[in-house]
Amino acid sequence: MLTISHIELKDANAYVTAHHRHHGAVRGHRFSLACFEDSRLCGVAIVGRPRSRRIDQCMTVEVLRLCTDGTRNACSKLYGACRCAAKALGYQRLITYILAEENGKSLLASGFSYCYTSKGGSWNQPGRPRTDKAPVCPKYLYEIILVRKEDKTCRTS
């Protein structure tokens, strides 16, 4: 049986560092959740402010990392718990990005909808040099609108 619990960021980051295929730890978060099968930790989700400065930083949160050991339904359980927690905390929108080679089945099962494909690219800019630590390929953005507004639509920029 899968259960969800709060987890401290340092513990969630340690799990991500040990198990994630292409991402490492994050610096900050709004909240983190853990998934347990019986008493065994089988996955974590870290939710924080959106990485894109073009997305509302106050009313939108992003699933920055979701990492499991492959336990059946753990991804869907974590995405669903992120949805419930974000809504309970008063956020209006929950987003996440996936790579093109990921199928997104857990996202769809959890109520997310495809929004658009980002153009990808490096975060390294002449005025702000950076070393890319994540894949720079195009990514698919998925979202859940948590609070409906009459004029709320999917953003394309």
Number of C-alpha atoms within 10 A of each C-alpha: 6 17 16 19 12 13 17 13 22 14 13 24 23 12 22 24 16 12 15 16 9 10 16 17 18 17 9 13 16 14 18 26 22 26 26 17 15 10 10 9 17 21 25 29 27 27 25 20 21 20 11 10 8 9 16 13 14 11 17 21 27 25 23 21 21 22 25 21 14 10 14 12 12 25 25 17 20 29 25 19 20 24 23 12 16 22 16 11 10 12 17 20 21 25 23 22 21 15 15 12 8 9 10 18 11 17 21 15 15 19 15 22 17 17 17 16 16 14 10 12 12 13 13 11 9 6 6 7 9 11 9 11 11 11 13 13 12 15 20 19 17 22 23 20 20 18 12 10 9 5 6 11 10 14 9 8 8
